[in-house]
Each structure stands twice: as structure tokens, then as C-alpha cells.
Amino acid sequence: MLVENILQSKEFWELVELGYVESASGSVQTDAQRKKNDEMKLKDLKVKNYLFQAIDRTVLDTILKKDTAKEIWDAIKKKFEGNARLKRSHLQALRREFETLEMRSGEGVTKYFSKVMTVANKMRIYGEDMQDVKVVEKILRSLTEKFNYVVCSIEESKDIDALTIDELQSSLIVHEQKFQRRNSEEQVLKVTYE
């Protein structure tokens, strides 16, 4: 995804999708055709360079024989997307992981959100329609007990369908900071009166 975004921002993505075919060496070309062909060849080399930079060395060694950026991209897609059965299997495992995720006692909000979002984003990559409301609902039902009153408050006061993941995270971080402040104040009082 990152490589795709970079290539789109550099206006090279069309070259990856459509490909580049070098004209036959013996064909007669006008100066304009030759110039256009040279420009396309240079763009293709630039795209290949971006792809080579983004690919892990072990994968790179298996696709070095590809001549164009499109061939490299297609080989990468084939290697990482796998067949439909494999994708379905990965998605099933990710669904299971998503459903069983629970915030652990002592785990911070930011760390828990990171775990949930990592799984949710992997599911999206494999084609799952993972809308924000589904992630928000998952997080609300899987927080530790100390957040119960916060969850009730959020569910009563906000439209869960419109609540973004970032808004939820911000709200929970504020409450987590209040818990931490209260705990540290209790510790100070406890030490003072002992």
C-alpha cells in the first residue's frame, strides 16, 4: 500500500497498471516517438527503483529477472496475495484474532488501540469490509472493567455510528490519565498516613 501511494504521488502508477513495452529495436520511429519511448523507459526504471527499495532482500532475489515495473509488481502481488483459498484462510484467522482481543489489566489505551488497529488493518488488506463503527464497538466491549462507567457514558451520550476511532481513543486516554492521577494521589495519601 505504501509503495502504491508513493507511485501514485509521483504519477507513475499508470505505468505499473498498464505496463511499458519497449519498441522493437529494428522498428522505424519518428523523433517524437523515440523521445516518448525514452521517457517511458526512464519512468519504468524509476518505478523499478522504487519497487526494489521497498522490497525485502529475500523477495527481491526471487524477482530480479523481471524486465518491467509491471512484471515486478505483478510478481509481488502474486507472491503476497496468494490464491483465494489462502486469502480466505488468513482472513478467518484474523477474524478469530479480532474477536478474541481483550484489553489486559494494566495495558494502556494506546497500546490496546494499536493491537486492535493492526488486526483490523490486516483484515482490510485481505478484503474485509472493516468499517470504523465495527472497530469502535469491538473496543467498547473489550475494555477492562475499570472502563465500564466510561463505556456506559460514551454509549449514552454519543452516536456510536458517527464516533470515529480517533475520537474514542482520545476520550479513553483522557479517562485513563484521570485514573492514573487518582491512583498516584491515593498512593501519596497512603504513604502520608502510614
C-alpha positions as CSV (number, residue, x, y, z in Angstrom):
1,M,0.0,0.0,0.0
2,L,2.8,2.4,0.9
3,V,4.6,1.8,-2.4
4,E,1.4,2.2,-4.3
5,N,0.8,5.6,-2.6
6,I,4.3,6.7,-3.4
7,L,4.0,5.7,-7.1
8,Q,0.6,7.5,-7.4
9,S,2.0,10.6,-5.9
10,K,4.9,10.6,-8.4
11,E,2.3,10.0,-11.2
12,F,3.9,6.6,-12.0
13,W,1.0,4.3,-11.0
14,E,-0.5,4.2,-14.5
15,L,2.8,2.7,-15.7
16,V,2.5,-0.1,-13.2
17,E,-1.1,-0.8,-14.1
18,L,-0.7,-0.6,-17.9
19,G,2.9,-1.6,-18.2
20,Y,5.6,-0.4,-20.6
21,V,6.6,-2.2,-23.8
22,E,9.8,-1.3,-25.3
23,S,9.5,-0.8,-29.1
24,A,11.4,-3.3,-31.2
25,S,15.0,-2.4,-31.9
26,G,14.6,-2.6,-35.7
27,S,11.4,-0.5,-35.9
28,V,11.5,2.9,-37.6
29,Q,10.4,5.7,-35.3
30,T,10.0,9.4,-35.6
31,D,11.9,11.7,-33.2
32,A,8.8,12.3,-31.2
33,Q,8.1,8.5,-30.9
34,R,11.7,7.9,-29.9
35,K,11.6,10.7,-27.3
36,K,8.3,9.3,-25.9
37,N,9.8,5.8,-25.8
38,D,12.9,7.1,-24.0
39,E,10.7,9.0,-21.4
40,M,8.6,5.8,-20.8
41,K,11.8,3.7,-20.4
42,L,13.2,6.2,-17.9
43,K,9.9,6.3,-15.9
44,D,9.9,2.5,-15.9
45,L,13.4,2.4,-14.5
46,K,12.4,4.9,-11.8
47,V,9.4,2.8,-10.8
48,K,11.6,-0.3,-10.7
49,N,14.0,1.5,-8.4
50,Y,11.1,2.5,-6.1
51,L,9.9,-1.1,-6.0
52,F,13.4,-2.5,-5.4
53,Q,13.8,-0.1,-2.5
54,A,10.5,-1.2,-0.9
55,I,11.0,-5.0,-1.3
56,D,12.7,-7.2,1.3
57,R,16.0,-8.6,0.1
58,T,14.8,-12.2,0.2
59,V,11.9,-11.4,-2.0
60,L,14.0,-9.2,-4.3
61,D,16.2,-12.1,-5.1
62,T,13.3,-14.1,-6.5
63,I,12.0,-11.3,-8.8
64,L,15.2,-9.8,-10.2
65,K,14.7,-11.5,-13.6
66,K,11.6,-9.3,-14.3
67,D,12.2,-6.7,-17.0
68,T,9.5,-4.1,-16.4
69,A,7.9,-2.4,-13.4
70,K,4.6,-4.0,-14.2
71,E,6.1,-7.5,-14.3
72,I,7.8,-6.9,-10.9
73,W,4.5,-5.5,-9.4
74,D,2.5,-8.5,-10.8
75,A,5.1,-10.9,-9.3
76,I,4.9,-9.2,-5.9
77,K,1.1,-9.2,-6.0
78,K,1.1,-12.9,-6.9
79,K,3.6,-13.7,-4.2
80,F,1.9,-11.8,-1.4
81,E,-1.8,-12.1,-2.3
82,G,-1.7,-15.9,-2.8
83,N,-4.7,-17.8,-4.0
84,A,-8.3,-17.2,-2.9
85,R,-8.3,-20.2,-0.5
86,L,-5.1,-18.9,1.2
87,K,-6.5,-15.4,1.5
88,R,-9.8,-16.8,3.0
89,S,-7.7,-18.8,5.5
90,H,-5.7,-15.8,6.6
91,L,-8.9,-13.7,6.9
92,Q,-10.5,-16.4,9.0
93,A,-7.5,-16.4,11.4
94,L,-7.6,-12.6,11.6
95,R,-11.3,-12.6,12.3
96,R,-10.8,-15.0,15.1
97,E,-7.9,-12.9,16.5
98,F,-10.0,-9.7,16.2
99,E,-13.0,-11.3,18.1
100,T,-10.8,-12.7,20.9
101,L,-8.8,-9.5,21.5
102,E,-9.4,-8.2,25.0
103,M,-7.7,-5.3,26.8
104,R,-5.4,-6.7,29.6
105,S,-5.3,-5.4,33.1
106,G,-2.6,-2.8,33.3
107,E,-2.5,-2.4,29.5
108,G,-2.6,1.2,28.2
109,V,-5.3,2.5,25.9
110,T,-2.8,3.5,23.2
111,K,-1.2,0.0,23.2
112,Y,-4.6,-1.7,23.1
113,F,-5.8,0.5,20.2
114,S,-2.6,-0.3,18.4
115,K,-3.2,-4.0,18.7
116,V,-6.8,-3.7,17.5
117,M,-6.0,-1.5,14.6
118,T,-3.1,-3.7,13.5
119,V,-5.5,-6.7,13.2
120,A,-8.3,-4.5,11.7
121,N,-6.0,-3.1,9.0
122,K,-4.7,-6.6,8.1
123,M,-8.3,-7.7,7.7
124,R,-8.9,-4.7,5.4
125,I,-5.9,-5.7,3.3
126,Y,-7.4,-9.2,2.9
127,G,-10.7,-7.7,1.7
128,E,-12.7,-7.5,4.9
129,D,-15.3,-4.6,5.0
130,M,-14.0,-3.3,8.3
131,Q,-15.8,-0.1,9.0
132,D,-14.9,2.2,11.9
133,V,-18.1,1.5,13.7
134,K,-17.2,-2.2,13.9
135,V,-13.8,-1.4,15.4
136,V,-15.4,1.2,17.8
137,E,-17.9,-1.4,19.0
138,K,-15.2,-4.0,19.4
139,I,-13.1,-1.7,21.6
140,L,-16.0,-0.6,23.7
141,R,-17.0,-4.2,24.5
142,S,-13.4,-5.4,25.2
143,L,-12.0,-2.8,27.6
144,T,-11.1,-3.7,31.2
145,E,-13.7,-3.3,33.9
146,K,-12.3,0.0,35.1
147,F,-13.7,1.5,31.9
148,N,-17.2,0.2,32.4
149,Y,-18.7,3.5,33.6
150,V,-16.8,5.3,30.8
151,V,-18.2,2.9,28.2
152,C,-21.8,3.4,29.5
153,S,-21.3,7.2,29.4
154,I,-20.0,7.1,25.8
155,E,-22.8,4.8,24.7
156,E,-25.4,7.1,26.3
157,S,-24.0,10.4,25.2
158,K,-22.6,9.7,21.7
159,D,-23.9,8.3,18.4
160,I,-21.7,5.2,18.1
161,D,-22.3,5.1,14.4
162,A,-20.7,8.5,14.0
163,L,-18.0,8.1,16.6
164,T,-14.6,7.9,15.0
165,I,-11.8,5.6,16.3
166,D,-9.6,8.7,17.0
167,E,-12.4,10.4,19.0
168,L,-12.9,7.2,21.0
169,Q,-9.2,6.8,21.7
170,S,-8.8,10.5,22.7
171,S,-11.8,10.2,25.1
172,L,-10.4,7.0,26.7
173,I,-6.9,8.4,27.0
174,V,-8.3,11.4,29.0
175,H,-10.1,8.9,31.3
176,E,-7.0,6.8,31.6
177,Q,-5.0,9.8,32.7
178,K,-7.6,10.6,35.3
179,F,-7.3,7.0,36.6
180,Q,-3.5,7.3,36.8
181,R,-3.7,10.7,38.5
182,R,-6.2,9.4,41.0
183,N,-4.1,6.3,41.7
184,S,-0.9,8.4,42.2
185,E,-2.8,10.7,44.6
186,E,-4.1,7.7,46.5
187,Q,-0.6,6.4,46.8
188,V,0.6,9.7,48.2
189,L,-2.2,9.7,50.7
190,K,-1.5,6.2,51.7
191,V,2.2,6.9,52.2
192,T,1.4,10.1,54.2
193,Y,-0.9,8.4,56.6
194,E,1.2,5.3,57.2
